Amino acid sequence: MLGLLLRILPFWVREPLLIVVGAVFGVRIAYLAVHDEEPVAAGIALVFLVFTAVRVRTVVRALRARRKPEPVDGGGGGDSAGGGDGAGGEDRTDRAAGRDGVAASAAHRPEPQAAPAAPAAPVAPAVPEKEPNAWGQAVAAVAVFAAIGFALWFGPRILPSEDAAPANGVSCPDLEEEPPSAYRDTPGAVTGDVLCRALNRPDLAGLLRTPGETATAASGDNGTAPLTDGKVAQPEAEVTFDTYTVNVSATYNDLTIAQYVKLLETGGQRDHRPLSVLGRPAVFSSDHTMRISIDLANGASGGPVEQGPLARTLTVALDREDRGGSYDITVWSESGGLPEDGVLLGIAEEVLPAVAGPAG
């Protein structure tokens, strides 16, 4: 199909097209060859650049040929015919002088009248055929395919592909299972897929103040809250780094932040701190994670539940009016160290608007 298209295109469109495509691909592959130190790519780039140089030389020769006028061939047949007529006239005069009697009798003979010539048909003036503007075609072709080359070069940077792996190094898995009925019964409930895509950001390591780290795992889950008989949707997502693990969950129940703060105070929680995040009521709290050991050698039997490292959680209301339900952003480390509270605030301000918008 490409070969047929190139054959039917005019010369002044086809050649600029080949030059632009060859130059774009040649320079792009050469850049990648130098950046990645690939000798094979360097050879391919050289082929494209040599091809482009040959096409440029062809166009330059065509332009020079158009500027030179074509030579006009002159005829010398008129002079030779005239000389022949003169020589023949002298010969006839000599023969006429030797035959006086014949010439005298011929003088009295009536000359035959020539037949009237047919009127010549009118010839229409030739209309010069208008040649296409080669420069206009060349400029238009270069402009169009320069735009195509710009899209090929900068397109992946401006519009990254959805299938490309994120800068974190891991992708969120696709949750193929249908969410429980609690999600259909809860208006506005998000799924684990939505939470994972919002949390698995390219700048998440920077928000954790551990720049340069790459995520080692990312997951999402369409679960329900415990002790609710599967009637309360509670999706969650988790991204793991070498230093920290970040978990984001949403609980669609009727518990408000004000009620939750009272529960913390009743339970003796001392390091809780109420505040406002994105115009919504919120509270900081701390608690230990749970660690469960599974022995795969003995038929995947579960071991005792142990106390895991301390975790810091920021709980934010689903809406500004605090009508019930909340988001939880939890960070912990296997070493037991915790980031500053400002780290969780920065994650909340970036992740939560991507989940349900700043208004909830």
C-alpha positions in Angstrom: 0.0 0.0 0.0 2.8 2.4 0.8 4.6 1.6 -2.4 1.5 2.3 -4.4 1.0 5.5 -2.6 4.5 6.6 -3.3 4.2 5.7 -7.0 1.1 7.8 -7.6 2.3 10.9 -5.7 3.7 13.7 -7.8 7.5 14.2 -7.8 7.4 17.4 -5.8 5.2 15.8 -3.1 6.9 12.4 -3.0 10.5 13.5 -2.7 10.0 16.1 0.1 8.0 13.4 1.9 10.8 10.9 1.7 13.3 13.5 2.8 11.3 14.5 5.9 10.5 10.9 6.9 14.1 9.8 6.4 15.5 12.8 8.3 13.1 12.4 11.2 13.7 8.7 11.6 17.4 8.9 11.0 18.0 11.6 13.6 15.6 10.0 16.1 17.3 6.6 15.8 20.7 8.2 15.9 19.8 9.9 19.2 18.5 6.7 20.7 21.7 4.9 19.5 23.9 7.4 21.2 21.7 7.5 24.3 21.5 3.7 24.7 24.9 2.9 23.2 23.4 0.6 20.6 25.7 0.0 17.5 22.9 -1.7 15.6 20.7 1.3 15.9 23.6 3.5 14.8 23.8 1.5 11.6 20.1 1.8 10.9 20.3 5.5 11.5 23.2 5.8 9.0 21.1 4.0 6.4 18.2 6.5 6.9 20.5 9.5 6.7 22.3 8.2 3.5 18.9 7.6 1.9 17.8 11.1 2.8 21.0 12.6 1.4 20.4 10.8 -1.9 16.8 12.1 -2.1 18.1 15.7 -1.4 20.6 15.4 -4.3 17.8 14.2 -6.6 15.7 17.2 -5.7 18.6 19.6 -6.2 19.3 18.2 -9.7 15.6 18.5 -10.6 15.6 22.1 -9.5 18.7 22.9 -11.6 17.2 21.2 -14.7 14.0 23.3 -14.4 16.1 26.5 -14.4 18.0 25.8 -17.6 16.1 26.6 -20.9 15.9 23.8 -23.5 18.0 24.3 -26.7 16.0 25.2 -29.9 17.3 23.4 -33.1 17.7 25.8 -36.1 17.2 24.7 -39.8 19.4 25.5 -42.8 17.1 23.9 -45.4 15.9 27.3 -46.8 19.3 28.4 -47.9 20.2 25.2 -49.6 16.9 25.2 -51.4 17.4 28.7 -52.5 20.8 27.9 -53.9 19.4 25.0 -55.7 16.7 27.1 -57.3 19.3 29.6 -58.5 21.5 27.0 -60.2 18.5 25.5 -61.8 17.4 28.9 -63.1 20.7 29.5 -64.9 20.6 26.1 -66.5 17.1 26.7 -67.8 18.2 30.1 -69.2 21.0 28.5 -71.2 18.7 25.9 -72.7 16.1 28.5 -73.6 18.7 30.6 -75.4 19.6 27.6 -77.7 16.1 27.0 -78.7 14.7 30.4 -79.9 12.0 28.9 -82.1 10.5 26.7 -79.4 10.6 29.6 -76.9 8.8 32.0 -79.4 6.0 29.6 -80.0 5.7 28.8 -76.4 5.4 32.6 -75.7 2.0 32.7 -77.7 0.6 29.6 -75.9 -1.9 30.6 -73.2 -0.8 29.8 -69.7 -3.0 27.5 -67.7 -4.8 29.1 -64.8 -4.0 27.8 -61.4 -6.9 26.3 -59.4 -8.1 28.6 -56.6 -6.6 27.6 -53.2 -9.0 26.3 -50.6 -9.4 28.7 -47.7 -7.3 27.7 -44.7 -9.1 26.5 -41.6 -8.8 29.0 -38.8 -6.2 27.7 -36.2 -7.1 28.3 -32.6 -4.3 30.0 -30.6 -2.5 27.4 -28.5 -3.2 27.8 -24.8 -0.1 27.2 -22.8 -0.6 24.4 -20.3 -0.3 25.7 -16.7 2.4 23.7 -14.9 1.9 23.0 -11.2 3.8 25.2 -8.9 6.7 22.9 -7.8 7.8 25.2 -5.0 4.2 25.3 -3.6 3.9 21.6 -3.6 7.3 21.1 -2.0 6.6 23.6 0.8 3.1 22.1 1.5 4.6 18.6 1.6 7.4 19.6 3.9 4.9 21.4 6.2 2.5 18.5 6.4 5.1 15.9 7.0 7.1 18.1 9.4 4.0 18.1 11.5 3.9 14.3 11.3 7.6 14.1 12.3 6.9 16.4 15.2 4.1 14.1 16.4 6.3 11.0 16.0 9.2 12.7 17.9 7.4 14.4 20.7 4.1 12.5 20.9 5.2 9.9 23.4 6.5 12.7 25.7 3.3 14.8 25.4 0.8 12.1 25.4 2.2 9.0 27.2 0.6 5.7 26.3 -1.8 4.2 28.8 -0.2 0.8 28.3 3.3 2.1 29.1 4.7 1.2 32.5 4.6 4.1 35.0 7.7 5.8 36.2 7.3 3.8 39.5 8.3 0.7 37.6 5.1 -1.3 38.4 1.6 -1.3 37.0 -1.7 -1.7 38.8 -3.2 -5.1 38.2 -6.6 -5.4 36.5 -9.3 -6.5 38.9 -11.4 -8.8 36.7 -13.8 -9.9 39.4 -17.1 -8.1 39.7 -17.3 -5.9 42.8 -19.6 -7.0 45.6 -23.2 -5.8 45.6 -22.3 -3.2 48.3 -20.5 -1.2 45.6 -23.7 -1.1 43.4 -25.8 -0.1 46.4 -23.5 2.7 47.3 -23.7 5.8 45.0 -20.3 7.2 44.2 -18.3 4.3 45.5 -14.9 3.9 43.8 -13.1 0.6 43.2 -9.7 -0.7 44.0 -8.7 0.0 40.4 -9.4 3.7 40.8 -7.6 3.9 44.1 -4.5 2.1 42.7 -4.2 4.3 39.7 -4.6 7.4 41.8 -2.0 6.2 44.3 0.5 4.7 41.9 1.8 8.1 40.8 5.2 8.8 39.2 6.0 11.3 41.9 4.9 9.1 44.9 8.6 8.5 45.9 9.2 12.2 45.9 6.1 12.8 48.0 7.5 10.2 50.5 10.7 12.3 50.5 12.6 9.2 49.2 13.5 10.4 45.7 15.2 7.8 43.5 13.3 4.8 44.9 11.3 2.6 42.6 8.1 0.9 43.7 8.4 -2.9 44.0 4.7 -3.8 44.1 1.2 -2.2 43.5 -2.2 -3.8 44.2 -5.9 -3.0 44.5 -8.8 -4.8 46.2 -12.6 -4.5 46.1 -13.2 -5.6 49.7 -15.9 -4.9 52.3 -15.6 -3.6 55.8 -15.2 -6.3 58.5 -18.2 -7.1 60.8 -20.7 -5.6 58.3 -21.8 -8.9 56.5 -20.5 -7.5 53.2 -22.9 -4.5 53.2 -20.2 -1.7 53.5 -17.9 -1.2 50.5 -14.2 -0.7 51.5 -11.9 -0.7 48.5 -8.1 -0.2 49.1 -4.9 0.1 47.2 -1.3 -0.3 48.2 2.1 0.6 46.8 5.4 -0.7 48.3 8.8 0.9 48.2 12.0 -0.3 49.9 11.6 2.3 52.6 7.9 2.8 53.0 4.6 1.2 52.2 1.6 3.4 51.4 -2.0 2.2 51.7 -5.2 4.1 50.7 -8.7 2.9 51.5 -12.2 4.2 51.4 -14.9 3.2 53.9 -18.6 4.0 52.9 -20.2 3.8 56.3 -22.1 6.3 58.5 -19.2 7.0 60.9 -18.3 10.7 60.8 -14.9 12.1 61.6 -16.3 13.8 64.8 -17.6 10.4 66.0 -14.3 8.8 65.1 -12.3 11.4 67.1 -14.5 10.6 70.2 -13.8 6.9 69.7 -10.1 7.6 69.7 -10.4 9.6 72.9 -12.4 6.9 74.5 -9.9 4.3 73.6 -7.0 6.2 75.1 -5.4 7.4 71.8 -3.1 10.2 72.8 -1.3 11.1 69.6 -4.3 11.8 67.5 -4.5 15.3 66.0 -7.7 16.7 64.4 -7.3 19.1 61.4 -8.8 20.0 58.1 -7.6 18.7 54.7 -8.9 20.0 51.4 -11.7 21.7 53.4 -12.8 18.5 55.0 -12.6 17.3 58.6 -9.6 15.0 59.2 -7.6 13.4 62.0 -4.1 11.9 62.5 -3.8 8.7 64.4 -1.2 5.9 65.0 -1.6 2.2 65.4 0.3 -1.0 65.0 -0.1 -3.1 61.9 -0.8 -6.8 62.0 1.6 -9.5 60.8 0.4 -12.9 59.8 2.9 -15.7 59.0 2.0 -18.4 56.5 4.0 -21.7 56.4 3.9 -22.9 52.8 5.9 -26.0 53.7 3.1 -27.4 55.9 0.2 -27.0 53.6 -0.1 -23.3 53.8 -1.1 -23.3 57.4 -1.4 -20.0 59.1 0.7 -19.0 62.1 -0.2 -16.7 64.9 -1.2 -13.1 64.3 1.6 -10.9 65.5 2.0 -7.2 66.1 3.6 -5.4 63.1 5.4 -2.1 62.9 3.8 1.2 63.9 1.8 2.9 61.2 0.7 6.5 60.8 -2.8 7.1 59.4 -4.5 10.3 58.1 -8.3 9.9 58.0 -10.2 12.4 55.9 -14.0 12.7 55.5 -15.6 11.8 52.2 -17.2 15.3 51.9 -17.0 18.7 53.5 -20.2 18.2 55.5 -18.8 15.1 57.2 -22.0 13.1 56.6 -20.2 9.8 57.1 -17.5 7.7 55.5 -13.8 8.4 55.1 -10.6 8.0 53.3 -7.6 6.5 55.1 -4.0 7.1 54.1 -1.6 4.9 56.0 2.2 4.8 55.8 4.5 2.4 57.6 8.0 0.9 57.4 9.4 -2.5 58.2 12.2 -0.7 60.1 9.6 0.9 62.4 10.4 4.5 61.2 7.6 6.9 60.3 7.7 9.9 58.0 6.6 13.3 59.2 2.9 14.2 59.2 3.5 16.6 56.3 4.3 13.6 54.1 0.8 12.2 54.6 -0.7 15.6 54.0 1.2 16.0 50.7 0.0 12.5 49.6 -3.6 13.3 50.5 -3.6 16.6 48.7 -2.4 14.9 45.5 -4.2 11.6 45.6 -7.7 12.4 47.0 -8.6 15.0 44.2 -7.8 12.3 41.7 -10.2 9.9 43.3 -13.3 11.9 43.8 -12.5 15.5 43.1 -11.8 18.3 45.6 -15.5 18.5 46.6 -15.8 14.8 47.5 
